[in-house]
Amino acid sequence: MEKLTCALGAEISGIKLAEVGRNDDLAGEVNELLIKHKVLFFREQEISDAEHAAFARRFGELEDHPLASSADGEPGIIHIWKSPESPPERYENSWHTDAAWRERPPMGAVLRCVECPPVGGDTMWANMELAYERLPDHIKEDIADLRARHSMEATFMAAKPADERLAMKERFPDPEHPVVRTHPVTGRKCLYTGGFITHFTNYHTAKRVRVGQDWHPGAANLLQYLISQSAIPEYQIRWRWTPGSVAVWDNRCTQHYAVMDYPPCIRRMNRATIIGDRPY
């Protein structure tokens, strides 16, 4: 094992993920490393979709995505495939926590590179426990009880026709999550913001607002400040993909950003997403 940055991330060598999917002891070791390092990387993993899913299920049951296609025979493996013909979407190249628009966002994910550009298309992760830890004390005090909405409607569905957008909102109403989340395994606190967050739901109180005019700029400025923390390089790691490489991350305490600097090249990634718990 090689630790890759001071903030998070480790590359694991000498392990075949297909074997981890069948071996309780190996699975336990990988899980412990994931809790410690938050994101793990493996190279030269020639695995099938079924083996990919079996490895991911070591962490929990898998979920599909309402807008992404799935691998044949493996609904838990979704395709994140980009080519010159892909719509000009801009969802992945923002700092985000996967599916924060769910009442129970994913515990984590296993992302496998099928095909990638010779240069470009990297993915970055940020340690949001470290981001929280290094906030000024007065900010920690101010956000301790704050809650916020996260929205699929305002992101994935924003460019869709109104009837489709509203139908999807019926399926996935904007959930409210704490701004400071507690990790269910370690008990550590992290900053839970990211690209799906829209607004605080309980900011407008006498503690924070002197006159009504205060609430909008006060809330907006604080929210943008918190969102910006993931962009601090000292909290980050950047991974360069090669075909057959795999990343596993803890979605409860990290954010990530897929760098979209590779058009007109092709980038094909397969992802297994693991069902999580309600944040608290």
N, C-alpha and C positions, 0 to 999 in steps of 0.2 A: 504494500500500500504506500502511495506517495501523496502527502498532503500538498495541495496545489496553491493555495493562498492562505494568508493569515485569517481571512474572514470566514471562508467556507470552502468545501469541495475537496474530494480525494479521488485519485485514480487507483482502481483495484486491478491488479494483474494476477494471472495464474488461476482464474476462476472462469468456468464456463456456466453461463446463466441457464442453459438448458439443464445442467446438472442441479443447479440451485433449486429449480422448480420441482425436483424429485427428492431433494435431500433436506430433511428437517434441520440438521445441525448447521449446514451451510446457510440455509435460509435465516436461521437465528443470528448467525454471525453478520450477515449482510444487513439485517434489520438494525442490529446494534451500531454498525458503522454508519448507517443512514441517520440514525438519531444523533450521533455524535457530529457528523460532518455536513448533514443537511442535503447535500447532493453528491452522488457517487457516479463515477464514469468508468466505463469498460470499453476496451477496443477489441476488434477482431472477433465479434460474436456472430457467428453464422447460425442464426436461429430462425425457425419457421414462425408464422403467426401463432400457431398453437403453442409452441414453446415460449414465445413472448408472453402470451396470455397466462400460461401456467406459472411462469416466474412472477408476473405481476400479482396473481391471485395469492401469492404468499403473504401479501400485505393486506388483502381484503378483497371483497367482491368488486367487480368491474362495472362501470356504467358507460352507456353510449353518449353520443352528443346529438342534440336534436337537429343540427344543421350540417354535420359532417358525415360523409359516407363511411361505411364500415367494411372491413375485410370480409370476403366470402367465407362463411362458416364461423367467423369469429366476431360477433357484434361488439365485443369488448375492445377490439382493435380498430381505431379510427384512422382514416387517412388524412394527413395534412400534406397535400401534394400541391406544389406550385410549378407553373410553367409559363411561358410567354403568353399562352392563351387564357390564363387565369384572370378572373375579374380583378380590378385594381383595389383590392381590399387592404385595409390598414388596421388589422386587429392585433396581429402577433407582435408587431414592432412598437409596442408600448409596454411599460412596466406593469405587470399584472400578476395576480394570483388566479390560477385557473378556476373558472366557474364560480366565482364569488357571487354570481347571480342565482345560485342555488341556495335553498334553505340549509342544505348540508353540503357545503363545498367539498371537493375531493380531498382525501387524505394525502394523495401524492399521485405520481405518474411515472411511467416507464416509456421513454422516447427512444426509438431506434431509427438510425439513419439507413435508408434503403438506397438513396441516390442523392448526391450533393454536388455543388459546383466545385471545381478545383481550388478556388479561392472564394471566400465569402460565405454568407449564410450561417455564421456563428450564432450561438445562443449564449446569453449572459444570465446569471442569477445574482440575486442580492440577499444578504442575510438580514431579515427584518427584525430578528431579535437584537442584533447588534445595532441596527438603526434605532430601535426603541431605547436600548441601554444608554446610548450616547446623546439622547435628547436632553436639553436643559431641564433642570428639575421643575421649573415653573411650568414648562410645557407638559411634562408628565402629569403634574397635578391638575392642569386644566383639562386634559383629555381623558383622565382616568374613568370618568363615567359617560363619555360621549359614545353615541351610537350613530350609524350611518346606513343609508340605502345603497344597494348595489344593483345594477340594472342590465339585463339583457336587451330590453327594449331600446335603451339609449345607445347601444353599441352594435351588436350583431344585427338587430332588426331595424335600425334607424333608417336605412336606405330602402327598406321593403315597402310595398303598398300598405296603406293604413289597415286594411282588413287582415292581412297576414301579421302585421305587427301587433295588433290588438289581440288576435287569436293566440299568438305565442305568449303574450303577457298574461292571458288567462291561465296558460299552462305553468308559467314561471313568473308569478307576481314578484315584484322587487322586494327581496328580503332585507331585513334590518340586522346588521351585525355590530358587535362592539368594535370600536376603533382600536382598542388595545385588547388583543386576544391572548388567552392563556393556552399554552401547549398541553394537551391532555395527558401526555406521557411524562414530560420533564417538569411541568409546572412553570416554565419560563414564559415571560410576557413578550409579545411582539407587536409591532405596528402593523395593523391590518387595514391597508388602504388599497391602492392599485387602480388600474385603468377602468374597472367597472363601477367604481364608487361615484355617486352623483351628489350627495349632500348629507349633512348632519341632520338627524331628526330631533335632537333635543338640545340644540345649542342655545335657542332663544329663551334664556332664563335671566332672572334679575342678577345673578352672579356675573354674567358675561355682558349683559346689555344695559347700558345706562339710559339710552333713549332708543326708540324704535329704529332710528336710522343706523344705529350701530350694528344691527344683527347681520345685514347682508355682507358688508365689506369685512366685518370681523370673521364671520364664518368662512367666507370665500378665501380670504388670505390665509387663515389657519389651515384650511383643507389643502390649498396649493402647497403650503410649506411642508405639510406631512407627506403629500404625494411625492414631493421632490426628493425625499430622503433616499429613495431607492437608487437615485442617479449618482450617488456619491461613490466614487471608485473604490474607496477603502472598504466598502461593504460588499464588493462584487467579485465574481469570477467570470471569465470568458472562455468558452470551450469551442475548439475548432473541430468540426465533424469530419469523419471519414466513413465510407460505407462500412456497415457492420458495427459501428460504435453505438453505445447505449448510454443514456443518462437516466438516473433515478433520482427523484427529488421529493422532499417533504414539502408539500404544498401549504402546510399549516404555518410555516415560519419563513418562507422564502417568497420572492417574486422573481419573474424571469422576463426576458426580452429577446425575441427572435430578430436578429439583425437582417433587414431586407435590403442588402446591398448587392445582390447577385443577378437581378434580371439582365439579360434575357435567358439566363441559365435555368435548369430544372433542379428542383429540390423536393425530394419525396421522403417524408417522415411518417412512421407508423407509431401511434401512441396508445398505450393502455392507461386508462384513468381509473383510480381506485376510490371507491365510495368512502366518504368521510363522515364526520360528526358535525353537529350543530355547534358553531363557535360560541365560546363563552369567555 
